[in-house]
Amino acid sequence: MKFFTPELYQEYQDISIDMEDKWDQACLDYEDYLKSVELPESVNNYLKKVNLHDAEVVGKDKKNDSIILIVHQENWGADKFICLLEYKNVVVTEEKWGFIKNPKHPYDSIPGELLTDKSYWMYDEFLVEGEYFIHNIMLSDGVVLKIKFKTFEFVKSKIEN
């Protein structure tokens, strides 16, 4: 991750440190970066229409040079939806582990009975690297996914109550 690093995230969780300015600066830097690069239309649409923060990752699949992620969002009274993200022409995937103190959940203040083995979407960022694009995704279980791809598609489907 370039802008929303695991180290910045860890610092941000420490309420004894005033991190608002540092976090806000990372957000502004990322916004400036997005304005300076050319991303595929599908990525721009995703950035405009989808917020997966705190959504549960319910499925992952890799076949040949494609990766599919399935994410379920039902937070804060917003519309509930399932989002399917498909990356094609994938050349590199990495998973880095262990950036979060508590591997079950990033919030130390959460009572033990509320902790789960589920994986939740924390932050993500898109980068450009030559003719490829990179989607970095930080998950609540300590995993940071790095997916290097050429083609991206997503489908967001509302779940009716």
Secondary structure as UniProt FT lines:
FT   HELIX           6..13
FT   TURN            15..16
FT   HELIX           20..36
FT   HELIX           41..49
FT   TURN            53..54
FT   STRAND          56..63
FT   TURN            64..65
FT   STRAND          66..73
FT   TURN            76..77
FT   STRAND          81..88
FT   STRAND          92..96
FT   TURN            103..104
FT   TURN            108..109
FT   HELIX           112..114
FT   STRAND          120..129
FT   TURN            130..131
FT   STRAND          132..139
FT   TURN            140..141
FT   STRAND          144..149
FT   STRAND          151..158
//
